[in-house]
Amino acid sequence: MEKISIAKDLASNAYPGRGIVIGRTPDGAKAVTAYFIMGRSENSRNRVFVEDGEGIRTQAFDPSKLVDPSLIIYAPVRVLGNKTIVTNGDQTDTIYELMDKQMTFEQALRTREFEPDAPNYTPRISGIMHIENGGYNYAMSILKSNNGNPDACNRYTFAYNNPVAGEGHFIHTYKCDGNPLPSFEGEPKLVDVSGNIDEYTALLWENLNEDNKVSLFVRYIDIATGTYETRIVNKNK
């Protein structure tokens, strides 16, 4: 698979929806993840990321304008021991709770499907990073309707062992803008991971569509020690 520039990919797509990037820094020392949200409606745009323990959660920027919290208020990031879970919905909690009961990432997600937001049937995208004894691997998942048919759920899991330095994988909910919104297709995109956390955060944020971007989370985790740095950028301030 050809490695693409994530900056160019983001800049060329007005509405990828919500997206997850997982990879490794060019020096190989740090695991990287990023999660962003976008919005077209006032309800979707009325959000910020806030820290919540070792993870984050979404929160209404103006609570008086919150209409329906069901699919927009959730914890995108949670940490379970040496595992970091990143998703675009409340399946973060499902993965956390069932993996805590010794189920696998894939088994936990078999209890969930795409979002019930007809006619889009937004895919549920999820990622998990595992860092232990100086080793690092990650997996990504997408649960989507069968080409817009909600009677069938298609499930795809992609696992990456010993990720290559300077590379990452990028998965997002929508192929592009549209009505209804077309679901992401294919396996996660192979993208570049570059720079320190501030440089990479700036690169992602600057290339997300100015009108539609809402919030961005980036975390760099030291593979040797497990310590991490986090950056959060919110359009609403």
Helices and strands as residue ranges (DSSP letters): H 6-11, E 19-24, E 30-38, H 42-45, E 47-52, E 55-60, G 63-65, E 77-80, E 83-87, H 91-99, H 105-109, E 124-132, E 135-146, E 149-161, E 167-172, E 189-192, H 197-207, E 213-222, E 228-234
